[in-house]
Structures are given as structure tokens and as C-alpha cells.
Amino acid sequence: MNPTVPNHSASGQVTFLGAGPGDPGLLTLRAVEALASADVLIADPQALDVVRVHARAQVDTPLQASPDEASIPADIPTLRDTANLVMAAARAGKRVVRAVTGDPGLDGYVAEEMLACAAEGIVFEVVPGVAAAVGVPAYAGVPLRDAQGTDVRFIDARSADDRCWAELGTSDATAVVSTTLDSVAAAAGELVAAGRKPDTPLTVTVAGTTTRQRTWTATLGSVAQVLKAAKVLPSPDGGQPVIAVVGERCAAAQRDQLSWFENKPLFGWRVLVPRTKEQAASLSDQLVAYGAVPHEVPTIAVEPPRTPQQMERAVKGLVTGRYEWIAFTSVNAVKAVREKFEEYGLDARAFAGIKVAAVGEQTAKALVAFGVKPDLVPGGEQSAAGLLEDWPPYDPVFDPIDRVFLPRADIATETLVAGLIELGWEVDDVTAYRTVRASPPPAETREAIKGGGFDAVLFTSSSTVRNLVGIAGKPHNVTVIACIGPATAKTAEEHGLRVDVMSPEPSVHKLAEALADFGAARRDAAVEAGDPVTRPSERRPGSRRRARS
């Protein structure tokens, strides 16, 4: 907070917040805190999607302006009216977050709004963000300074005058130029005319810090030809903003080694994950780390059992001491038991004295969220077989009760039941929930699946293959098909799909890792052959290679 500005009792407060250049992960912790407590969120259109997810569901977002002002109805405020919106909300005693792309001081042009707050005595604060001119070169693999301490100059080509260009032309400083794609060559020409050598290295980055990022390396004299040869220009998208870095010591020549972001193995790949958002959370996070854009499509829906009496008796038996163990083989099983507990007014304390097993990490996390720490999680394979490997045999000396409660799906296999019986346990095998085929995804998603809009699809079971094909159609033959194991691969092949990647073990995380290895090998092959690195959905002939990892 600004302690020098008095706060009128009737006024709220304003946080001017930098949302960064595009990557949602670049939001600061302070920014997330401010968003979580905001009553009103007023954001640049480009920043809205980045910040909205961290705000409360009840937050008011009065500004929904489009970058194309011609398409804005007359009764919708445009970006020119944000100062009025900010002031009106603050005068009403609201906590206002004014979010801008990049950094408020370098990118945001919000000084006028800050002055308006100061003039009325409204308390405000500034939460810096990663400026586009700093964050984009870092993601492009272009350090702005070296050990010799090169000067760095920032310039906005849209407002630069002749004096500004002249100063840069006679300097050997690294120049970071904010401009548009179709104006890069003009900016380069200004620098050459002012004295910079035509062979000065130059990098141009569009959509920086996002999975749409693309960077071209050229010189001041060749940039127009490079962009034309890459078929980037001329283009109707020429007005999109770019960051160009110019300078002898800007390390552009080392970009092959320093381009960490665009060189991720699945960079920009749209990967279809046939699971619910809750089930796919950690898997999607892993795919994002590889540079992919995951798209979750549920292929099954979970419904209560047709006859709930068996489940009701088992839960009552859990409370009355009928069981020594309860084994959870899925997150859905945890959810089913938890819902039944809540129906009876019970909570995690009902598990006191009962040993709890979880088939894997995600199921264990669901139990911890319920307030239950599992006693047994497989140390090896996270499956029914892995659970059996670590499950202790029944010992009448140490186990006063010989019975296990196993809440599961209606289509679960009998592997775990048979294994527990072999270890000497009695098993109450109870249908806790039913799995049914989910509703079809939106038409746009179905068209992307059948038309080759996805670069890869991860199949985590035979049922996901059958259900996805049933509700959305067969993936296009350019799409990389990755399967969790031989049984799933066989089902995929029976449906006419060519399996490109198979996980070395039945784990969703190993499956994602295998897909990343496939993507890395594909990228390396293109680089070695001197070909452009493309995604499978770009449908280049001969770009697909059959591989099993």
C-alpha cells in the first residue's frame, strides 16, 4: 500500500497488477493474493484469461472489451474508459484489481489511472509483473546482457522519434524493440539508417511465453527476407505484437543451445486426454511441462449404483468394526464413500482403527483431501497387481478381523479380489459406483478429433478407446496415438488406429514421458535433416515415424 496517500473511509482501494506477457505461470505470488481478495476485476482483454482463474467466483468483471474496438457494442466500455470504471468501483468502497499485460510501469500505460487515484486520496498499490520486453527474450533464449555488462535499451517503435533512432543507431547497446510483425523490417531499416551495421544479429519473437511462440533469427539487413521465406509475411496477422532483440552481444548466435522453451519435446502440441479435468490434473500438468496444450475430454460419467443397499450396509459395517482394511482403487471410489459418509453425517473420524489402502498417488491425494492418510500405497506399480505385491497376508495373531471392504466400479476386474482371498482375507466386493459412457464433447472438439486438429491422444485404458471413438469418432491418421499398455494398444488397433507410442509400464506419467520421448526424437530427426520442426497436425508428408517407447 502507498502509506503517503490518505484513505477516505468511504473509498476502496486499487491494485495495479502486472499479469506478465502471456504465460499464466509468470504471475507473482503477490498478484495471486490480490486477485483472490478482489471485489472488482478490470483487466486488459489479453490479460483477462490469465488472471480470471485466480479471482473469486463472485468477482465483478465490468470490462470485457475486445482488442477489436470496431466490434464493441456502444453500451460496452472500451479500454479508454477504464479509468472511469476503476474510480467508480473504488468510490463505492470496492477492492479493485486493475490487471494489465506485462508490467504496469513498462507495458501498462496506467499512470493516468494512478494519478486519478492519488488526486482523490484513494489508496492504491502496484504489483509489478514480468514485462514483455524482459520475459519474451528470456523465453526465446536470448539473454539481454553478458559478462561484459552490455547496456540494454528499450524502445517502442510505435512512439519512437528520429532522435530515439539516432541514439540507438550510434550505440552498441542491446536494443529491445516492441513493435508489430509487419513493422519489424521498417524498424530494422530505421536502425540501419541511423548507423547500425546491416549484419547486426536480430531475433524476432511473436506470441512470446505462450505455446504459440515462434522466434526467427536474422540480421537487420535480412529480416524482411527471412520472414518472407518463412511465409510469415505478408499475412493478415501482421499487426500482432512482437519483441525484437538487436545487438552484437545479444547471444542470438547461441539460440540453438539457449532456446529452452521452444525446444521442449511437445512444444505447442495439442494433446487430447480422454479423462475428466479432476482425473487428468497431474497428467495435464506434466504435459504442460513438456510444452504441450492438454485438452481434457471425459469419456465416462460416474453414476450411483442401481441398488444402493449393498453400499449402505458396507458403510454401516465400516462404522461398527466389521472390517480390518478398506481398499480404494480409484479417486471415484473415494468420492463415492465420501458422499455416502456425508449422507449419514459422518466424516474421516469413522476410519479410526481401520487400515486404509490406496492403489496409487492420485487416489492417496483424494484420501488426504478427505482427511485420511492411507496406510498402504504401492511402492512399485500403481495398479491392483502392485497393491497385491505390498499387501500383507492375513495373520490371525495380529489381525483381529479378517475382512476387507473393497468399494469399486461395476466394471472392475476381479484381480484384486482373487489376490486378497489367496492371501487369506475375506472380501466384501461392493459396487460403489457405475461407469457409463459420457455425453459427446462439443462439435468443435469432435471436428478437431476427426479432422486432425489434435497432435496426439493419450489412451489410458481400453474403455477410453472404445468410449472416445463412440462419442466423438476415430482420431485422424495424422494424430499420434499413445497407449498405456498392450491391451489398450490392441483395442486401439482393433478400432483401426495405428499405435505410435506405448508406455514401458502401466502408468499415466510414464505414458506422458514416452510421448515426450517420441516428440523429442521427431524434433531431432527434423533438425538433423535440415527440415522445419513441425507438429503432427501440420500434416507434413513423411513427418510421422512409427515408434514404440
N, C-alpha and C positions, 0 to 999 in steps of 0.2 A: 504494500500500500504506500501511497505518497503521503508522508506524515505532515508535509507543509501545507496541504490543502484542507481547509476545514470542511467538515461533513455536515450538511444540513440534515436535521433529524428526519425530514420528510423525503430525503433523497436516497436513492440506492447507491450502487457502486458499479463501476465498469472495469472489465478486464480486457485489455487489448492483447490478443493472443496470436502468436505465430503458429500456423499449422504445418509449416515445413513445405518442401517443394513437391510433395506427392505421395511419398511412402508413408503410410499410416504409422509405421514403427518409429518414425523420427519425431513424433510428438514427445514433448518432455513430460516428466512426472508432474511438474507443477501445472502444466496445461491440462492434464487429465484430471487433476484435483479441481481446478477451476471449472471445468466443464461439468463435473459431477454435481456441483452446487449451483449451477446457473438456473435462473428462472426464465431468462430470455436468451436465445442464441441467434445472433445476427452474423451470418457468415458469407464470405465470397462464395459464389457458386462452385468454383473449383475446389474450395476447402470444405464444403458442407459435408460430403460423404466421409471425409477423413475424421471430422470432429463429432459428427452427429451420434456415432455409436457410443461415445463416452458420456453423453448427456443423459439426463433423466428422461424417462418416457413422457413425463408431463411437461417437458420444457417447451416454451413457446418459440416458434421459429417464424417470425413475421416476414423475413426476407427470403424469398425463393426466386430471386432474379436469375434470368438466363444470360449467358455471355452474349447471346444474340439479342440486342435490345429491341430490334425490329419485331421480334416475336412476343414481346411482353405486352400483355393487355394494359390498357390505360389505367386501370384501377390497381395495378400491382406496382409497388415502389421499385425503382431501379437503384443501381448502385450509387447514383448521385444523391439519393435520398437517405443514405444510411445514417448520416449524422443526425437527421431528424428522428429516425427510429431509435437510435441509441439514446438520445436525450429524452425522448418521450418515455421510454421504459425506465430510465434512471430516475426521472422526476416522479414516477409512480412508485418509487421505493424498491424496484426490482434489482436483482443481481444480474447484470448483463455481461455476456461474453461476446466480444466483437472479434471474430476469427478471420484472419487474412491468410492468404497463401504466402509461404515463405516466412519472412520476419517482418514484424510491424514497422521497424525503423528503416529497413533497406528495401523491402518489397511492397509494403502495405499502403503507403500514401494515406496514413490515418492521422497525421499531425494535426490537421484541421479539427478532427473529431476530439482529439486530446485537448486542444486549446479551448474548444467549446465546453468541455467538462470542467476545465480549470476556471473558466470565466464564471461558471455558475456554482463553483465550490463543490462539485460532485467528486467524490473520492474515486480515483482510478489507479490502476496498476498496469504494468506492461510485462507480459510473459514472452521473452524472446523465443523465436523459432529458428530452425535451420534455414538460412537464406538460400534461395535458389542458386545464386552466384557462387556459393560455397559448397552446398550439398551436391549439386549436379556434377561438377568436376570430380568430386570425390567418388561418386558412383560410376563415373566414366573412366576412372583410373588415370586421372590427370592431376597430380599434385601441383598446387599453385606456387609453392616455394621449394627451394632446395637448401642444401647445407650452406651455400654462399649467401643466403638471405635475400633472394631476389625481391625487388619491390613488386607489389601487386596493385593494379589499378582497376577499378570497377567502373564500367560505363554503360549507360542505357542509350543505345543507338537512336531510339525514337526522339530523345530530347537533346542529344549531343550537338554542340555548335562547332563552328570551324576552329575555335580556339582549343576546344577539348581534343579534337582530332589531331591538331598540330602538336599539342603537348605529348600525346601518345606516340605520334609519328617520330619524334626526335628522342624518345625514351627507349631503353631496353627493358623496361618493366614488363612483367607478365600482365596482359590485358584480358580481363574477363568481360565479355561483351554480351549484354542482354539485347536480343533482337528477335526477328522472326525468320522463319526458314527462307522465305523468298527475298529477304533483305540481307542475308549473310554476305553474298557476293558484293553488294553495294558497300557494306561496312568494311569488308576486306579492301575494296578499292579506295575507300577514304584513307585507310591506314597506309597503303602503298603510296598514294598521292602525297601524304604528309611526311613520307621519308622511310617507312618500314620497307625492308627488303622483300621482294615477292616470294622468296624461298623460305620466309619465316614460317615455322610449323604452326598448324592451326587444327583444332578439333571442334567439331560441331555436334552438339547433343540435343536431341528432341525428346520430349516426354521424360525428362530426367527423373530418376529414382523410382520410376514405375516399371512394371513388366512390359510396357510398350517402348521402353527406352531404346534408342538407336544412336550410335555415335559414328561419325565419319572422320578420318584423319586426312588432312590435305595440307596445302600451304596457302598463303594469302593469294598467290597468283593462280593456283589451280583449283580453288574450292568450287568455282562455278562448274568447271568440267567434271569434277568428282561427283557432285550432286546430280548432274545431268546423266552421267554414266551409270549411277546407281538408280536411275529412274525415280529419283525423289522429286526432282523439279523438271519441268513445270508440273504443278499439282494444285488442285482446288484446296488442299490443306496447307498451302504455302504460308498462310497467316498465323500458323501455330507458333508459340514462343520457343526459342532455343537459347542455349548458352554456348557461346563460342569462346574458346581459350586460345590466346595468341601469345607466342613468345619463344625465344630460343631455348630457354631453360624450363619450359613447362612440362618436360618429360613426355611429350606426345610420342616420341620415337619408342618409348618403353611401354606403350599401351598394351602390347600383346602380353606382357608379363603382369601389368598392373590392373588390367580390366577385370576385376574380380566379380563384378555384378553381372555384366552381360555374358561372362564366360561360365555362369552357373550351368550345370548339366541339363536342366529342364527350363532354361530361361524363356519365359513367355509362353510356354506350353499350356494350353487349356486341357486340364485333366479331369475327366469325369469320374466321380467317386460315387458308386451306387449305394450310398448309406445315408442315414439321416444326419443332420448337422451335429446333433449331440454325439452320435456314434463315431462320426468322422473327425471330431475336433482335433485330436492329436495327430492323426494321419494327415489332415489338411495342413496343419502347422508344419509338419515335416516336408510336405510338398512345396509349401511356400519357401522354406529354407533352401530348396533346390532351385528356386526361381520360377516355379510353376504357378498357375492360377487355378486352384481347385474349384470344382463345381459339384456340389452335393445334390444327388437325386435319390430320394428314398425309393426303394423297390419293394419294401414290405411295410405293412402297417401292423401295429400291435393292438389286439383286442382282448377283452377279458375271456376267460374260459366259458364254454357254453353252460357247464354245470359248475357253479362256484362252491358247492357244498364240500368237495374234497379239499379245496384250498382253505376253506374256513375251518374245517376240522384240524388240518395240519397246523395252522397258526395258533389255534387254541392249545394244541398239543405242545407247541413250542413254549408257550407260557407256563403250562403245567408240568414241564420237565420230562416230556416224552422222549426228547432227543439228546444225544451226546454231541452231534455235529449238524450243521446246516451248510450245504454246499451251493454256491452261486456260480452258475456257468455263463452268465451274461449280465450286462447292465440292465436289460429288460426284466430279468428275474429279480434283481434288487428293487427295481421300480415297482414291480407287482406286489412284492412283500411289503414294501414301504406303504403303498396305497392301502393295503389291507390293514396294516397297523393303524394308520391314521383313521380308517373307518371305525376301528374298535377303540380309538382313543389311546393307543399305545405309542411308545417311542423306543429309541435304541436301548433303553434300560431293560427291555424284555429279553435281550440277548444275554443277560447276565448268567454266567455259569455254562454257557453253550459255546462250543468251539465253532469258529466260522472259517470257511474256506472260500477262496475266490480263484476263478480259473486264470485270471491274468490281471495286468496292471490297470486296465480301464475299469474292470469290474471292482477291483480293490479301491480305486478312487471313488467310485459311486458309493461304496460302503462307508468310506471315510466321510464323505459328504453327508451320509445318513447318521454319522456319529459312531460308527462301528469300525474298529481296527481288526482286519482279518488275522487269524492265527496262522493260516497257511495260504501261501501263494506259490505256484510252481517256480522253482529256481531255473528250470530249463525251458522246454517248450510250453507255451501258454495255450494249452488245449486240454481236453478231457484225458488224453493219454499222459500229458505232462503232469496233470494233477494226480493221477493214479500213481505215478512214479514216486511222488513225495508223500502219498497218503499212508499213515501208519496202519498196520494190521490191528484188528480188534484184539485187545488184551483184557480178559475178564478181571485181572487183578487191578489194572489201572483205569479201566473204563467201566464205570458203574452201569452205563446204559449202552446197548449195542445197536442203537438205531440212528440212521441218518435221514434228515429231511432234505429232499432234492427238488426244489421248485424249478420248473423248466418250461420250455416251449412245447407245443403239441407235436412238433415235428422233430424233436431232438432224437439223437441216436441213442442206442442202448449201451454204448461203450462204457460209460461211467458206471451205470447201474451194475452191469456184469462184473466189472472190475472190483467194485466195492463189496459185492457179495462174495467174490473169490477171496477177498481179504478178511472175510468173516463178519461183515456188517449186514444188518437188516436195513433195507432202504424203502422209505416211503417216497415213491416216484410220483410227483404231483404235477399236474398241468396247471401252471400258474398264469399262462397267457397263451393266446393263439396268434400265429403269424399269418397274415393274409396279404395278397398282392396289393400294393399301393395303387393309388389313382395315377393316371398318366401325368407326366410333367407338362408344363406349358408347351404350346405349339412351337414356340421359338426354340425350346430345348430339343424337342423331338426332331425338328428340322435340322438342327446342328448335329445331332447324333447320326441321322441317316445321310446327311449331306456332307459329312467330313469336316464339320466345324470344330470338332474336338481333336486334339493331337494324340490323346491316349485315354484309355479307360482301364480302371483297376477292378478286376473281379475278385472278390474275397470269398466266394463260395459258388457252388453250382446253382443254388437258388437265385443268386444275384444275376447270373447269366440268363436263366430262364425268365425271371421276372422283368429284367430290363428289356429284353427282346419283346416280351409280351406287352409291356405298357408303352414302349417308345420305339420299337423297331430295332433292326440289326445295325450296329455301327458300320460306318463306311469303311471300305477296304484300305483307305489311307491311314486310318486310325490305328495306333499301336495298341495291341491287346496284351495286357499283363494279367497273369493268373497266379493265385496264391499257392496252387499245388496241382499235381497230376489229375486228380478227379475233376477239379474246376476246369483245367485245360481241356480235358476230354469232352466235357459238356459244351465248352465254347466251340470246339471243333465240330461237334455234332450239330451245332447251330450254324455251321458254315463260316466260322471265324478263324482266321489264321493267327495262332498264338505266337507273339514275338518275344515275350519275356515271361519267365516263370521264376517265382521266388525260390531260393535254395532251401527254405524251411517255411512251415505254415505260420507266418507272422505278417501282419499288415505292414509293419515297419520294415521288415526285410523285403517285402514286395515293393514298397516305395523306393528302397535303396537299390533294388535290382533295376527298376525303371530308370533311376538316375544314372546307374552304370551304363545302361543301354543308350541313354541320351548323350552321355559323355563320349562313348565310343563313336556314336553317329557324328557328333561335332568334330572329334579328332579326325575322322575319316574325311570329312568335308574340307577341313583346313589343310590336311596333307595333300589332298587332290587339287588344292587351289580353288575350290568351289565356294560360293557363298554359304554361310551357315543358315539353314532354313528349318522351319518347323514341319512336321509331317503334314499338317493341314494345308501347307502351301503347295502340296501335291507335285513336287518336282519328280520327274521320272527317274527311277533308279536310286532315289534317296533312301528308300526303305531297305533294311537288311534283316533277314531272319536271324534272330539270336535268342538264346535261352541262357539266362544268368543263373 
